[in-house]
Structures are given as structure tokens and as C-alpha cells.
Amino acid sequence: MIKRSPKRYNLDDEIEYVRYRYYKFLKGLKRMRIDILSSDTSLDVNKKAEGIKNNLDKIRDVYINARYNNAKIKKELVDDVFKLKK
């Protein structure tokens, strides 16, 4: 088995910051015993986490815009979206 070192995120980069926050979000869901697979899409994650947080669609939109559209999103907005609790 090959042991991989964890990815290092450049938190000064707005796109990588969003990806880092989404990664932390997924880790939090795993701690809540939500079964997240590496093959799950962000839509699959939303369906599995339904009822856990009330802003899953906003989180997904921010993630998709950063990941696939290379949209630069201000860190303050990212923090607000990921901070919202149910």
C-alpha cells in the first residue's frame, strides 16, 4: 500500500481556499457518521447530508464555481457560507 502525504493547500489563493474549506466540510460530515465515498459528487454529498445543514446548495454552488469555473470568491464570503449552521 502506498502512503500518500496530505495535500497542502495554498490558503492565500482564493480558489484553493474554497477547496480547502470544502475538504474540511467533508471531514466534518464524516465525523458525523455520514458515509462519504471518494466517488461521491457534490450532489451526492448534498443528498446524504440533507437535514444536517440548511445551506448545502450555497456550499455546493461556491465549490462548483471555484472548482470548475475558476471563480475567485472572497474569503469572507466563503467563511460566511461554510460557517452557517442548521
Backbone hydrogen bonds in HBPLUS format (Angstrom, degrees):
<---DONOR---> <-ACCEPTOR-->    atom                        ^
c    i                          cat <-CA-CA->   ^        H-A-AA   ^      H-
h    n   atom  resd res      DA  || num        DHA   H-A  angle D-A-AA Bond
n    s   type  num  typ     dist DA aas  dist angle  dist       angle   num
A0013-ASP N   A0010-ASN O   3.05 MM   3  5.69 154.8  2.11 117.7 124.5     1
A0017-TYR N   A0013-ASP O   2.90 MM   4  6.05 144.7  2.02 148.3 159.4     2
A0018-VAL N   A0014-GLU O   3.23 MM   4  6.47 151.4  2.31 140.5 145.8     3
A0019-ARG N   A0015-ILE O   3.17 MM   4  6.51 160.8  2.21 147.9 153.0     4
A0020-TYR N   A0016-GLU O   2.84 MM   4  6.04 152.6  1.91 147.1 154.6     5
A0021-ARG N   A0017-TYR O   2.94 MM   4  6.21 161.5  1.97 149.4 153.8     6
A0022-TYR N   A0018-VAL O   2.93 MM   4  6.17 154.4  1.99 150.2 157.4     7
A0023-TYR N   A0019-ARG O   2.92 MM   4  6.11 153.5  1.99 143.6 151.0     8
A0024-LYS N   A0020-TYR O   2.93 MM   4  6.28 157.2  1.98 151.4 157.2     9
A0025-PHE N   A0021-ARG O   2.91 MM   4  6.11 147.7  2.02 140.8 150.2    10
A0026-LEU N   A0022-TYR O   2.89 MM   4  6.21 155.3  1.96 150.8 156.3    11
A0027-LYS N   A0023-TYR O   2.99 MM   4  6.29 156.8  2.04 148.3 154.8    12
A0028-GLY N   A0024-LYS O   2.94 MM   4  6.18 149.4  2.04 143.3 151.6    13
A0029-LEU N   A0025-PHE O   3.02 MM   4  6.36 149.1  2.12 145.2 153.6    14
A0030-LYS N   A0026-LEU O   2.97 MM   4  6.30 154.2  2.04 149.1 156.1    15
A0031-ARG N   A0027-LYS O   3.01 MM   4  6.32 148.9  2.10 143.0 151.4    16
A0032-MET N   A0028-GLY O   3.12 MM   4  6.43 133.1  2.35 136.6 148.8    17
A0032-MET N   A0029-LEU O   3.03 MM   3  5.00 129.4  2.30  93.9 107.9    18
A0034-ILE N   A0029-LEU O   3.02 MM   5  5.43 163.5  2.04 149.1 147.6    19
A0033-ARG N   A0030-LYS O   2.94 MM   3  5.00 152.4  2.02 109.1 112.2    20
A0040-ASP N   A0037-LEU O   3.11 MM   3  5.28 162.2  2.15 107.0 112.6    21
A0045-VAL N   A0041-THR O   2.99 MM   4  6.33 156.9  2.04 151.2 157.5    22
A0046-ASN N   A0042-SER O   3.01 MM   4  6.23 154.6  2.07 139.4 145.9    23
A0047-LYS N   A0043-LEU O   3.04 MM   4  6.35 156.8  2.10 148.7 154.1    24
A0048-LYS N   A0044-ASP O   2.98 MM   4  6.24 159.2  2.02 151.2 156.7    25
A0049-ALA N   A0045-VAL O   2.89 MM   4  6.01 148.3  1.99 151.1 159.8    26
A0052-ILE N   A0049-ALA O   2.88 MM   3  5.45 161.6  1.91 143.1 145.7    27
A0058-LYS N   A0055-ASN O   3.09 MM   3  5.32 120.0  2.46 102.5 116.8    28
A0059-ILE N   A0055-ASN O   3.05 MM   4  6.37 162.7  2.08 158.1 163.1    29
A0060-ARG N   A0056-LEU O   2.93 MM   4  6.11 163.2  1.96 149.3 153.9    30
A0061-ASP N   A0057-ASP O   2.90 MM   4  6.07 157.0  1.95 144.7 151.1    31
A0062-VAL N   A0058-LYS O   2.99 MM   4  6.21 164.8  2.01 153.5 156.6    32
A0063-TYR N   A0059-ILE O   2.99 MM   4  6.19 163.4  2.02 150.4 155.4    33
A0064-ILE N   A0060-ARG O   2.85 MM   4  6.02 167.6  1.86 156.2 159.3    34
A0065-ASN N   A0061-ASP O   2.97 MM   4  6.08 163.2  2.00 148.4 153.3    35
A0066-ALA N   A0062-VAL O   3.07 MM   4  6.26 154.2  2.14 146.3 153.0    36
A0067-ARG N   A0063-TYR O   2.79 MM   4  5.88 165.1  1.82 155.4 160.5    37
A0068-TYR N   A0064-ILE O   2.89 MM   4  5.63 167.3  1.91 147.1 151.4    38
A0069-ASN N   A0065-ASN O   3.21 MM   4  4.87 132.9  2.45 108.0 120.7    39
A0071-ALA N   A0065-ASN O   2.94 MM   6  5.42 172.3  1.95 140.9 138.5    40
A0077-LEU N   A0074-LYS O   3.09 MM   3  5.48 121.8  2.44 107.1 120.0    41
A0078-VAL N   A0074-LYS O   3.10 MM   4  6.46 161.2  2.14 152.7 158.5    42
A0079-ASP N   A0075-LYS O   2.81 MM   4  6.02 163.6  1.84 153.1 157.2    43
A0080-ASP N   A0076-GLU O   2.99 MM   4  6.19 154.4  2.05 142.1 149.2    44
A0081-VAL N   A0077-LEU O   2.95 MM   4  6.20 161.4  1.99 153.3 157.6    45
A0082-PHE N   A0078-VAL O   2.99 MM   4  6.17 169.8  2.00 157.5 159.9    46
A0083-LYS N   A0079-ASP O   2.89 MM   4  5.75 131.7  2.13 139.7 151.8    47
